[in-house]
Amino acid sequence: MLQQQKQVAPSLPITLMQTREIRMEVVFGTPSQNCIGSGICMVMNRLPSHRPLRCPHAPAWISFEHGLLVFRFLKSELVREDAIYRFDAPWFLVQESFQIPLYTKRYLGLPSQWVSPGLYAIEERPKDWLLAFSLSC
């Protein structure tokens, strides 16, 4: 008599982790040039309420994925022309390092607060633009 054996895949633990995102305000420009030029001048929790910010800025959802700091700019939230034109090219130039706030570093579990200068690809999707930055140690 033949016995039938049922082959069952071994039980493997499956971990589903949702990417953590934090909404921040991104001010464009070069830090040493008083936010004029290319790159990102600063990243902050919210805009100052006591005075309007004249520098080009936009909200972004920031996450840490596969060792890269990802900024997701929703097209529906970019209303200033001086911010939108930065996404017309295929590349985003960061001339100087810029710093991420300490509480954002801790929330996202970043190994460093500093983003390296460089030329970063802009990924355009139907509803947003993505920038993936390298961190400097």
C-alpha positions in Angstrom: 0.0 0.0 0.0 1.3 3.4 -1.0 1.2 6.2 1.4 0.6 9.7 0.2 2.8 12.3 1.7 1.6 15.9 1.8 4.4 18.3 1.1 4.0 21.4 3.2 6.3 24.4 2.9 8.2 25.1 6.1 6.7 27.8 8.3 8.7 30.9 7.8 8.2 34.0 9.9 6.9 36.9 7.8 7.4 40.4 9.0 5.4 43.1 7.4 6.7 46.5 8.3 5.0 49.7 7.2 7.4 52.5 6.2 7.4 55.3 8.7 6.9 58.8 7.2 7.0 62.2 8.7 5.7 65.4 7.2 8.3 68.2 7.1 8.7 71.6 5.5 11.6 71.7 3.0 13.3 75.0 2.2 15.1 74.9 -1.1 18.5 76.5 -1.8 22.1 76.4 -0.7 22.7 76.9 3.1 25.8 79.1 2.7 24.1 81.3 0.1 21.1 82.2 2.3 18.8 79.7 0.6 19.6 80.9 -2.9 20.7 78.4 -5.5 20.1 74.7 -5.8 19.7 72.0 -3.2 18.0 72.0 0.2 18.7 74.8 2.6 16.9 73.3 5.6 14.3 70.9 6.8 11.9 71.9 9.6 8.8 70.7 11.3 6.7 73.7 10.2 7.0 77.2 8.9 7.6 80.0 11.3 4.3 81.6 12.3 5.7 84.9 13.4 7.0 85.9 9.9 6.4 84.7 6.4 9.2 82.7 4.8 10.2 84.2 1.4 12.5 81.4 0.4 11.1 78.7 -1.9 9.7 75.9 0.2 7.3 72.9 0.0 5.9 70.2 2.3 7.4 66.7 1.9 6.8 63.3 3.4 10.1 61.9 4.5 11.0 58.3 5.1 14.1 56.0 5.4 14.1 53.1 3.0 16.9 50.7 2.0 19.6 53.0 3.4 18.3 56.1 1.6 16.4 59.2 2.9 13.4 59.5 0.6 11.5 62.8 0.2 8.1 62.5 -1.4 6.6 65.8 -2.7 2.9 65.6 -3.5 2.1 67.5 -6.7 -1.2 68.6 -5.1 0.7 70.4 -2.3 3.2 72.2 -4.4 1.6 75.6 -5.1 4.6 77.9 -5.4 6.1 78.2 -8.9 9.6 78.7 -7.4 9.3 75.2 -5.8 7.7 73.4 -8.7 10.3 74.4 -11.3 12.9 72.5 -9.3 11.3 69.3 -10.5 11.4 70.1 -14.3 14.9 68.5 -14.7 15.7 64.8 -14.3 18.3 65.6 -11.7 18.3 67.5 -8.4 21.6 69.1 -7.4 22.6 69.3 -3.7 25.7 71.6 -3.6 26.2 71.4 0.2 25.3 69.0 2.9 22.2 69.7 4.8 21.0 68.6 8.2 17.8 66.7 9.3 16.4 67.7 12.7 17.4 65.4 15.5 13.8 64.4 16.4 13.3 63.4 12.7 16.6 61.4 12.8 15.3 59.5 15.9 11.8 59.0 14.6 13.0 57.5 11.3 16.0 55.6 12.9 18.5 57.4 10.7 22.2 56.6 11.1 23.1 60.2 10.5 21.5 63.7 10.5 23.5 64.8 7.4 22.7 64.4 3.7 25.6 64.2 1.3 26.1 66.7 -1.5 25.5 65.2 -5.0 23.4 64.9 -8.1 20.2 62.9 -7.3 17.7 61.5 -9.7 14.2 62.9 -9.6 11.5 60.2 -10.0 8.2 61.6 -11.3 5.1 59.6 -10.6 1.5 60.5 -11.4 0.8 62.1 -8.0 4.3 63.0 -6.6 8.0 63.4 -7.1 10.5 61.3 -5.2 14.1 62.2 -4.3 16.3 59.6 -2.6 19.3 61.0 -0.8 22.5 59.4 0.6 23.4 60.1 4.2 26.9 61.0 5.2 28.4 59.3 8.3 
